[in-house]
Amino acid sequence: MPRVSGNVYSFPWTGFRHAFVCPTVPPRTVVLLLAAVPLLAAGLISPCLAAPPSAAAESGKTFQAPGASLYYEVRGSGPGRPLVVLNGGPGFDHSYLHSSDVWDTLAKTRSVVFYDQRGNGRSAPLKPGQSCTLADQIDDLEALTKQLGYERFNLLGHSWGGYLAMAYTARHPERVERLVLVDSAAPKWGDTIFLFKDIFPETTARQDGLAFGEALGDRDAIDASIKVYLTMLFYSPEKRDAFLAGATSYVYRKEINEALNTDMGRFDLNPELLKFRLPALVITGRYDINVAPSVAYRIHKAIPGSRFAVFERSGHMPFFEEPREFVSLLESFLSGK
């Protein structure tokens, strides 16, 4: 069990290692797969990691929201309040979340909902001239939850998904029962802190050597840069190597990342967090190089009455690296304990 001090949780070493990284892209051109991810933009369609063979197969549906055709998947049907999960990016689909089985465990007592954000993954690609702004993303999430018949629900955002979760809650506070932010981007997008160059200077130097080829669209340079980048997201070298050995590919949408990065520069959610009046849990991995833990702590301090949890053997993806502790904490928080 985690050690608890007031509203601050710290998860000690438990004798076993779990490490996991979700699809990401070179930190040079992104902010994070926030979630919430895990990073922002690579700039091109990029190969990365797929869910391991143990992940359940997709079995979702598509519906027509007012502004876009969206793919979603619901797992579980228990009596607990539904949990809607927002993946990182922007520009990635939700498939990296299935690298961990924590969601299936949580789905034993409630419905857990995933969806591919506008233009991503199994959702319809953007049409020429189609809008893709933060307001669109908020509206899409609202349309999805109404499609599912949810009056109130729990909301979890990872990485960029954490930013979207904060923005949605600011606009629709009456709809969110409980809020969980996992390694979230900063409330002001440009305030997100990356530690790659500080912690891995020799690794980022190797990445810099690939930048020219990347900019020219050299596939080998892009692939090599992504592999270098991924090595910086794991806590456990053994798990890192095992995960990379099973990697295949996924698709990243550059145009979505660029559109949202441009749009989000207009906003500062910090004043909105002060207005939140709901149970909130802010989670970070102690060794998150993609979003510095100080970002999570500042979010925690800004949201009145929020709880703060640090996973001591995790990077950007504590739900993969320490799944047992993650499930225990989430089950407790979502049940109101």
N, C-alpha and C positions, 0 to 999 in steps of 0.2 A: 504493500500500500504506500502511496506517496506521503511524504511529510507535509503537514499543513501548518501554516502560520498565518492566522487571520485569513485574509483573502488571497494569500500568496501560497502557491503550491510548488514544491520542488520534488522532482522524481529522482531518487537515488539509484545508484548502480544496483542491479538485481542479480548479476551473475550470468546473464545471457546477453548476447548482442543481436540487435536488429538494425539493419541499415537500409535505407531506401531513398532513392532519389526519383523524382518524377521528371517527365520530359521537360527539357529546357533548352536554352539557347545561349550563345555567348554573351557574357555580361556587358561586353563593350557596347552593344546596341540595344540593351533592354533594361527593364526593371525587374521583373521576376515573374516567375510563373506563380505569381502570387496565388496557394494556394499557390496562394494563397500559392507557387509556384511558384520547373519552378520559375522561370524568369520570363522576362519580357522578350522582346523580339530578337530574333536572329537576323531576320531580314529576308530570308528565302525559305522555300520549302526545305525542311531539314529532317534528316533521319534521326531517330532517337530510340527511346526505350518503349517496348510494348509491355502490356501486362503479362505476368508469368502464366504458364499453362494452367495453374490452379485457379485463375480468375474465372468467375462465371461468365458465360457467353452473354452478349447483349441481347435484349429482348424488348426493345423499346418501341415507341410509336412516334408519329409525326402529326402535328396539328398546325393549323394556320392561325397564327397570332395576327393582330391588326397590322403589324409592320413587317412580319417575316414568317417563314415556315420553319418551325422549330422541332427538333428531335428531343425526346425525353425518355427516361427509363425509370420505372418505379420498382423497388425491391422491398419485399415484406408487406404485411398488412395488419400488423398488430394494433392494439388499442391505444398505444402511446401517441402523443402529438407528432405529426409528420415532421421529418427533418429534410430540408432542402439544402443540397450541397452545391456550392459554386466553385468551379475549378479555377486554376490560375491561368495566366496568359499576359495580356489579351492576345488572342490569335491561335490558341490551342483548343483542342476538344477536351472532353472530360475523361478520356480513356486512361490516362495515367493514374487516376484515382483507384482504378481497379487493380493496381499492383499490390494493394493491401486488402486483406479480407476483413478489416475492421467494420466496414460498412455492412457486410452481410451479417456480422454479429449484432450490430446495432439494429438491423432490420428484423431481428427475431421478435422485437417488441414494438415496432413502429414501421411505418413506411419511410423509406429513404429514397429521395428523388435526386436524380442527376439529369442534366440536360446539356446539349451542345449550344453554346451561345451563338447569337446571330452570325451567320456566315461560316461557322466552324463545323468540322466533323461531318456528322450525318444531317445536320441542319442544312437548308438550302443555301448555296453560295450566294454572295451578294450579287445583285444585278447592277449593271452600269448606272451610276448615279444614285444608287440606294444609300440611304442614310445609315450611319453606324456611329452613334454618339453615346455618351453616358446616359443621357435621357432615354435613348432607344433601349439600352440594356436594362434600365430600370423598368420601362414599360413592358419589355418582353418577360421579365420575371413576374411582374404583376399578372400578365395574361396567362402565363403558365399555371400559377397557383389558382387562378380563377377557373381555368380549364379543369383542374383537378378537384375543384370544389372545396378548397381549403379557405376557411374564414381566417384562421390563425394557424401559424406553423412556427417551428424552430428553424433558424437559418444559420448555416455554417459556411464561411468563406475562407478559402485558402489562397494566400499570396495575392494576386490581383483580384481574386474572388473575394478576399477580405475587404478590399476597397469598395467593390460593388455591393457587398453586404452592408457596409456602413452607409453608403449612399442610398440604398433602398430603404433601410431602416429610418433614415432621416426624412424620407418622403412619405413613408407608410408605417409610422410607428405603431399604429393600431393593429397591424397585421402580424407583427413578429412577437412571438411569445418569449423566446430566449435566443440570444445571439452568441455565436461562437466564432472567434477570429483566430485563424491558425497561421502564424508566420505571415501576417498581413502586410501589405504595402502601407506606407504612411498615409494619413488622412489628407495630406497635401502631397500629391504624387511625386513632386520633385524632391521632397524631403526624405525619401526612402534611401537608406544607407547601405551601400555595398562594401564588403570588406575584402573582396578578391585580391586586389593589389596589395593590401596591407598584410594579409595572411599568407598568400601564395604568390609572392613577387616573381619567383622563378617560373612558375606555371603560367602566369599571365604574360610574362615576357615571351614565352613560347607561342602563346596565342597571338600576341602582337605581330610576331613574325609571319603569321598566316593572313593578316588583315588585308594585304594588297590583293592576294589571290581571291579572298572572299568577296572583296568589293567588285572584282571582275567577274564574279559568278563561277569561279573554279570549283567544281564539285568536290574534288579531292581536298582542297583547302578548307572548304566548308565542313566536310565530314571530319577532318582532322581537328579542326577548331572545336567542334562540338564534343568530340571525345576528350579533348584536353579539359574543356569546361566541366564536363560531368565528373571528372576526378575530384573536383573541389567541393562537391555537394554531399559526400558521404562521411559518416563517422567511422564506419567499419570498413577497412580495406578488403576484408574477406567478402563481405556482403556486396561491396561495390563491384568487385571482380565477378562475383556470381551473377549479379544483375546485368552487368554489361555483356557477359557471355551469352545471355539469352535475349539480347536486344534484337529487334527487327526495325521497324520504321513507323513513322506517323507523319501527318501533314500539318504544317504550320502556315497560317494565312498572314502574310506580310502586310497586306492592305488593311486588315482589321487592326493589327497592332499599331500601324502608323496613324490610322484615323482616330483611334481612342487615345493614343498618346498625345496627339495634337489637341483633342477636345478636353482631356482631363487637366491640361495645363491651366485651364480657366478657373478651376475650383479649389476651394480649401474647406475640407470637412471638419476641421478642428472646432469651429464654433458650434457645429451641429452635434458633436459628441457630448458637449456639455449639457445638451437638452435631453439626452437619452434617459428614460425612466423604465428600464427593463433589466432583468437579469442578464448579465453579459460575462463571458469567459474569454480572456485573452491568453492565447497559448503561443509559446515560442520554443524553438530548440536552442539549447545553450550554444551550440556550434553552428548556428545558421549564418553562413557567409553571404548568402543571397539577400537576406534582410536582417540587418543587425538586431540582436535582441533588445537593444535600447529603443528601437522603434516600437516594439510591442509594449515595452514598459510605459512609454509615453502615452500610448493609446489607453492602456489600463488606467493611468492616472487621470486621463481626461474624461473617462466614462464614469459617472457617479456610481459608487457601490460595486464596480466590476471586480471580478476575480482574476488573478494572474497566475499562470502555471508555466513552470520552466521544466522542460524535459532535458535532463542532464546528459543524455547519451544520444542526442539527436541533432541533426542539422535542419534543413528546410522542410523536412517531411517527418515529423514525429509520429504521425499515424502509421508510418511504415517502419520506422526505426525502433519504436517502442510501442507496438500495437496493444499489448496487454494493458499497459498503464493508460494508454490513450482511451481504450474502451471503458476501463474502470472509471476514469474521470468523467468521460462523456455521459455514461449511464447515470452516474451520481448527479451531475449537473442537470441533465435533461429531465430527471425525475424530481427535481426540486430539492435535493438534499444539500 
